[in-house]
Amino acid sequence: MLTVENVTKRYGGLVAVNDASLKVQEGRIVALIGPNGAGKTTLFAMIGGFVRPDMGEIRFRDQDITGHAPHAICRLGLTRTFQIVQPFAGLSVLENIAVGAHLRHKSRADALERAAMIGEQVGMGRMLEQSAQSLTVAGRKRLELARALATEAKLLLLDEVMAGLIPSEIVEIVATIRKIRDSGVTILLIEHVMQAVMSLSEEAYVLNQGRMIAHGTPQQLVADPTVIEAYLGHGAADRLQQEGAHA
Amino acid sequence: MKHTSLGEWLLYGAICAYLLLIYLLPSQAWLGFTINALIVTILSVAWNLLGGFGGQMSFGHAALFGTGAYVTAILQVKLGVNPWLAAGLAVVAATLVAGFIGALSFRYGLRGSYFALVTLAFAEVLRILASSFAFTGGGQGILVPYKAGLANFQFADRITTYTLVLVMVAVAMLITVAVQRSRFGAYLIAIRENEEAAKALGIDTFRTKVLAMMLSGAIGGAAGVAYLQTYLFIDAPIAYGSTMSIEALLGPIIGGAGTIWGPVVGTLSLHLLGEGAKHLVSGAPGLNLVLYGVLLLVILRYLPDGIVGFARGIGRTGQAAAVSVKEAQ
């Protein structure tokens, strides 16, 4: 469904994403993980059309979308959320979601009706009339999700929708994401909360210093020495193994 | 949903009462004053569409107002075009000028103060051009010969002119209502609130902003036409001077930007305030402007959401309390 091929992005001397590739198949939940500053959000920004890659190609549903405008990509059925939540602060929750719903519904009444439905679906039914400004962090993350969902996307790019949430909230949002996938939406997510990655995704990619260093099931990846070293530093895998042997 | 509060009903009622009272007590001075205020109101409504709803703060709406006035004047006086047709073409011209300014500034991603400065620059360029060429009347401006009659879009009695501008204000407000209730309006507000998020949700922000600018241009151009047909004279400082640009944005900001009534409430209040200040300190010329400035500062300091925002708060708390009591029971 989504193919990213050898994509590179440089900012001056810094190579944020270096020759990275990934593939997302329809109907799956795929995770993109990696330490801070690995280039995950930059890669998302390129897929969503917010940043133009210096090299490489991005294809969505057999169509080249490299360098297309964000709104054009969204109309094709690929919607992203933001790591740093971007609510329409002055509007109510319902109005926020309706902006997304308007993409496929021209009339205001239809968009509002659809928005209310989506609000229920992500568990915001009681907050629809609240101003987006008054929401908690968990509420705002949910709102990001709801708005993106309202565009009736075929592929959702979720950028750290669980960061800053307490465990019980994570359990809720994991269930919500699974429900969304079951309704026929493919999901690519960036996540730091490993518990969620492990339980949600069937497949994960690991990005480190701009390079894609590993790909496999989450269970394979947590045992992969290159991945452990990326997170814990050079030699960490060996040390862990030795400690394991001693124990 | 959002209900109109008691304070708002009182405010809008007072304005309608004021505007209708003129029909009962038509004094020439009062009529002249209100006609002028209403023409500026049309321009404020135009500004509010782009600045209040879309968050794109123009500092050069005189460019649109002036184009409307000049194009009607030139077509009538120099080319002998029928005044009604000239008015229509003037609105089209203002729309195109707005589209050009908008497309150019939004193409290069100008926002906030940069957009404000570029629009100001466009108005200034047009002002200088208008005072330099023969076909615009140069420094003397253009005087439209007085030939009262419906066919000439000129009216001998002021009350007819008054009705005309009143209807134009009402139409401009209805356009705003229609925008507010449409997808286009929702997109415009989304852009004002957060442009990046708007893009991510499939909104073509460039197209939406340029369209808003053009719609604003059409209404602003109509304000210019109304001005010309009322005073039958235009020159570069009136048409393209920064006074008009500032008037266009002060009204909505004082009244409540991004609301239907804001520009109407704000502009009328400002004009009443200015007139009141003039009468209060008639002995010392210039002192009225000081008083005007001080009052303006007080309003900006204590009413961040404008007069309409203030009125919304009146009668709202009582209502909300009643609702929560009901829920508790």
Boltz contact constraints between the chains, C-beta under 6 A:
constraints:
  - contact:
      token1: [A, 70]
      token2: [B, 199]
      max_distance: 6.0
  - contact:
      token1: [A, 70]
      token2: [B, 200]
      max_distance: 6.0
  - contact:
      token1: [A, 71]
      token2: [B, 199]
      max_distance: 6.0
  - contact:
      token1: [A, 71]
      token2: [B, 202]
      max_distance: 6.0
  - contact:
      token1: [A, 71]
      token2: [B, 203]
      max_distance: 6.0
  - contact:
      token1: [A, 71]
      token2: [B, 204]
      max_distance: 6.0
  - contact:
      token1: [A, 74]
      token2: [B, 202]
      max_distance: 6.0
  - contact:
      token1: [A, 75]
      token2: [B, 202]
      max_distance: 6.0
  - contact:
      token1: [A, 80]
      token2: [B, 200]
      max_distance: 6.0
  - contact:
      token1: [A, 86]
      token2: [B, 194]
      max_distance: 6.0
  - contact:
      token1: [A, 86]
      token2: [B, 196]
      max_distance: 6.0
  - contact:
      token1: [A, 86]
      token2: [B, 197]
      max_distance: 6.0
  - contact:
      token1: [A, 88]
      token2: [B, 190]
      max_distance: 6.0
  - contact:
      token1: [A, 88]
      token2: [B, 193]
      max_distance: 6.0
  - contact:
      token1: [A, 88]
      token2: [B, 194]
      max_distance: 6.0
  - contact:
      token1: [A, 90]
      token2: [B, 193]
      max_distance: 6.0
  - contact:
      token1: [A, 99]
      token2: [B, 186]
      max_distance: 6.0
  - contact:
      token1: [A, 99]
      token2: [B, 190]
      max_distance: 6.0
  - contact:
      token1: [A, 99]
      token2: [B, 201]
      max_distance: 6.0
  - contact:
      token1: [A, 100]
      token2: [B, 201]
      max_distance: 6.0
  - contact:
      token1: [A, 102]
      token2: [B, 183]
      max_distance: 6.0
  - contact:
      token1: [A, 102]
      token2: [B, 186]
      max_distance: 6.0
  - contact:
      token1: [A, 103]
      token2: [B, 202]
      max_distance: 6.0
  - contact:
      token1: [A, 106]
      token2: [B, 183]
      max_distance: 6.0
  - contact:
      token1: [A, 108]
      token2: [B, 181]
      max_distance: 6.0
  - contact:
      token1: [A, 151]
      token2: [B, 201]
      max_distance: 6.0
  - contact:
      token1: [A, 151]
      token2: [B, 202]
      max_distance: 6.0
